Amino acid sequence: MTELATTKMSSKGQVVIPEDIRKRLGLKAGSRFVVVAGKDAVILKTITPPSMEEFDELIREARQQARQAGMKRSDIKKAIAAVRGRR
C-alpha cells in the first residue's frame, strides 16, 4: 500500500518523514538511507545490515563462486595488495 504525505525541507536541507509513515516502516532515530535522485524525484531507501545468518550465507556464496572461477587465496591477496598500492 502506497501512502501519500507532504513535508517540506528546512534551510539546513532536513526533511521530516511524517510520523505515521515512520511508525508503519519502523523507522527510528539513526535509521540509515541511501538517497537516489531522479529528474524530479528523491527516493529514500532504508539500509539494513544483514543478520549474521544472512552474512554467513553471502560469504558461503562468494567462496563458492571464487572456487568455481578457480581463484586461490594467493590471487585474492595479490589483488588486495595491488589495490592498496594504488592509493
C-alpha positions as CSV (number, residue, x, y, z in Angstrom):
1,M,0.0,0.0,0.0
2,T,1.4,3.4,-1.0
3,E,0.9,6.2,1.5
4,L,0.9,9.8,0.5
5,A,2.0,12.7,2.7
6,T,3.6,16.1,2.3
7,T,6.5,17.7,4.0
8,K,9.0,20.5,3.4
9,M,12.7,21.0,3.6
10,S,14.3,23.2,6.2
11,S,17.0,25.8,5.5
12,K,19.6,23.1,6.5
13,G,18.3,20.6,3.9
14,Q,16.5,18.5,6.5
15,V,13.2,16.8,5.6
16,V,10.8,15.4,8.2
17,I,9.3,12.0,7.4
18,P,5.7,12.1,8.7
19,E,5.1,10.2,12.0
20,D,2.6,7.7,10.6
21,I,5.0,6.7,7.8
22,R,7.9,6.4,10.3
23,K,5.7,4.1,12.5
24,R,4.5,2.0,9.7
25,L,8.0,1.4,8.4
26,G,9.6,1.0,11.8
27,L,12.0,4.0,11.3
28,K,13.8,5.2,14.4
29,A,16.3,7.9,15.1
30,G,19.6,6.9,13.4
31,S,17.9,4.9,10.6
32,R,20.1,4.9,7.6
33,F,19.1,5.5,4.0
34,V,20.5,5.5,0.5
35,V,19.3,8.6,-1.4
36,V,18.6,8.3,-5.1
37,A,18.0,11.4,-7.2
38,G,15.9,11.3,-10.3
39,K,14.9,14.0,-12.8
40,D,12.3,15.4,-10.4
41,A,12.2,12.8,-7.6
42,V,14.1,11.9,-4.5
43,I,13.9,8.4,-3.2
44,L,15.0,7.3,0.3
45,K,15.6,3.6,0.6
46,T,16.3,2.2,4.1
47,I,19.6,0.4,4.5
48,T,19.5,-2.6,6.9
49,P,22.6,-4.6,7.7
50,P,22.3,-8.3,7.1
51,S,21.8,-10.6,10.0
52,M,24.8,-12.9,10.9
53,E,23.0,-15.8,9.2
54,E,22.5,-13.7,6.0
55,F,26.1,-12.5,6.2
56,D,27.4,-16.1,6.6
57,E,25.3,-17.2,3.5
58,L,26.7,-14.3,1.5
59,I,30.3,-15.4,2.4
60,R,29.5,-19.0,1.5
61,E,28.2,-18.0,-1.9
62,A,31.2,-15.7,-2.5
63,R,33.6,-18.5,-1.6
64,Q,31.7,-21.0,-3.9
65,Q,31.8,-18.6,-6.8
66,A,35.6,-18.0,-6.2
67,R,36.2,-21.7,-6.2
68,Q,34.2,-22.2,-9.4
69,A,36.2,-19.4,-11.0
70,G,39.4,-21.1,-10.0
71,M,40.6,-18.4,-7.6
72,K,43.0,-19.1,-4.8
73,R,43.7,-17.3,-1.6
74,S,47.0,-16.1,-3.1
75,D,45.0,-14.4,-6.0
76,I,42.9,-12.5,-3.5
77,K,46.0,-11.4,-1.5
78,K,47.7,-10.2,-4.8
79,A,44.5,-8.3,-5.8
80,I,44.3,-6.6,-2.4
81,A,48.0,-5.6,-2.5
82,A,47.6,-4.2,-6.0
83,V,44.6,-2.1,-5.0
84,R,46.3,-0.9,-1.8
85,G,49.4,0.0,-3.8
86,R,47.4,2.4,-6.0
87,R,46.4,4.7,-3.1
